[in-house]
Amino acid sequence: MKLGFLTALSMLFLMVATPVSAKVAVGERVPDFSLADSNGKTQTLSQYRGKVVVLEWTNPACPFVGKHYGSGNMQKQQVDATAAGVVWLTINSSATGKQGDIDAAGANAYIAKVGGRQTAYLLDPSGSAGHRYAARTTPHMYIIDAEGILRYMGGIDSIASTDKDDISKATQYVPQALAELKAGQPVSVPTSQPYGCSVKYGS
């Protein structure tokens, strides 16, 4: 699905994800991964077992990502989540030479520019983690509970647009799900349609 106002933007389009080739499913244990972060440290999902983890697929050149960082919505969610003990891992799966491709220094510069408050920014140029999780869009959000079970996967919110004014009108799925998990309740919306730019895999 393409939006007319994006057709003039080179290499960008709105993509509504489908469950085709999905390799993870809500209610099931998720696979581990090992990626270098923007500070050169190796990060694995398994090292955070016992904590709730949010995975956020990103592309700094994507206008949908820009909507949530430009408004401060993503940073606020990161701050609120990490203050509650949640681990927030931002993952960039853009391949080398593709839109959104960024190295460690570039990632740290971007974090400083937007005031990112994630636990770590992970680099996945091979797309290994992205393909394993069937990440399709930027942003594409996942929540994993303390036992390593996927409890949410989908969009960041309920209104697929690049308009910052829509944020206040939309259901913010990640904080809603985190609050329900903290209260010991089932996640009321465990899946939703992710929206944004397609992840720029190499293959």
N, C-alpha and C positions, 0 to 999 in steps of 0.2 A: 504494500500500500504506500503510495507516494502522496505527499502534500504538494500542491501546486506552488506554494510560496517557497519551497525548498529546491525546486528544480534548477534554479539558477546557481545554486551553491554546488560548486564542483565536488564530486565524490561523496556528497551527503544525501541520505534519504531516510525517510521514516520507515521503520520496519516493524511490523507486528509479528511477534514470534509465535510459532506453532510448536506442538510437542514432537515434531519430526526429529528422529534420532536422539531424543532425550536420553541421557545416560544417568540422570539422577531423578529421584522421585520423592515427593513429600511422604514422610513416614518411614523412609528407608535410610540406612546408614550411608554417609557420603564417602567418596574416595579421598585418600590423602593426596597432597601435592607438595612439591618442594620448589620454591622460587626464590630468586635473589630480590631483596628489597632495594629501595633507592639509596640505602646507606651501605650496600654491599654485604649485608647479613643474609644468610639463608633462613628462610621462613618456611615452616611446614604447618599444615593444618593440625596434624596430630600433636604438636607441641602445646596446643591450646585446649586439649581435651580436659573437660571439667569446667570449661567456660562457654558461654554463649558466644557465637561468632557470626558477624555479618560480613558477607562478601558483596562488594560493590564493583561491578565491571564498569570501566571508565574509558573515555577518550577525550583528552583536553580540547580537541578541535571540534567536537560535536556540539551543536547548538542546544541540544536537549540536556547534555551535561552542563553546558553553560548556563542554562536556565536555573538549575538547582544550585550551582556554585555561585553564580552571579547574584542570586537573591539571598544567599546565605542559608538556604534551606538544608543543603547537604551538610554544611559545617555544623549547623545546630543539631542535626540528628546525630552526627558523629560525637559532638560534645556530650549530649544527653546520654547517649548509649555508653560511651567509655566511662563516664562518671558513675554509671550504674554497674561497672565491671564487665561490660561487653567488650569483646575484641572486634575491632573494625578493620578489615583488610580490603584495601582498594587495589584492584587488579587491572592492569593495562595489557591487553592481548593483541594490540596492533602489531602487525609484522614489520620488520625492518623495511623502511622505504614507503610504508603505507601511511595513510592519514592517521594522525594520532600517535605515530611512533615517537618514542621519547626515551632518552637514556637516563641514567641515574641522576646526573647533574641537572638535566632538564626537568626531571620529575621533582627534585627538591626545589628548584626555582619556581615551578608551578605551585607546589604546596605553599611556599612562602608567599607567592603572589595572591593566592585565593584564601589563604588562612586555613588550609586543610587541617583537620584534627583527627585524622584516622590513626589507628595504631601503627600501620605500616602501609607503604605504597609498593606493590609488588609488580615486577616486570616479567611479562610472559610473551616475549616476541615469537616464540615457537608456536604459541597457541595451545600448548599441551593442556594446561589447566582449563582454559576456556572451552576447548572441545570436550574435555572430560565432563564438564558441568553443563554442556550444551548452551553456553552463554551466547545469546543472539544479538543483544542490543546494548547500547550504552545510554543510560545506565541499565543494568539488569541486576536485580537484588536477590540475595539468598540469606536465609537465617538458619543456622545450625545450632541445635541445643547442646547442652553440656555433655550429653552422651554420644554426640556425633550424628544425631538424627536430623535430617532436613525437615524443618517445620514451616518454611515459607520460601516460595520462589515466584518471581514475577516482576511487575513494574514497581517503580518507586511510589507512584500514586495513581489515582483513578482517572486523571484527565490527561490525555495524550496530546500535549501541545508544547510549544516553546515559549508560551506567554507566562511570564512570572506572576501575573495577576491571577492565574488559575490555581496557584499553589494553595492559597487560603480557602479555596472552594473544594479542593480535592481531599479525598481520604488518603492520608499518609500511611501506607500499609506497613512500613517497617516499624515505626514507633508504636503503632497499634498492636502489631504482633509481639513486639518485645514486652509491652506492658502486660499482655495476656499471658505470656510465658512466665513472667515474673510473679504473676498472681496465681500461677498453677492452673491456669485455664487453658482449654484447647484454643488454638489459633482460629479465629472465626473466619478469616479469609486466607486459606493456606496457599492458594495459587491465584495469579491474576495475569492478564496479558501485559508483558513488558513492552515498552515502546522506546523509540530513540533511533539513533544511527546504527546501522549494522556493524557488528564487530569486524574490524578490518584484518581478518586472518590472511596469512600468506597462502594457505591452501585449505 
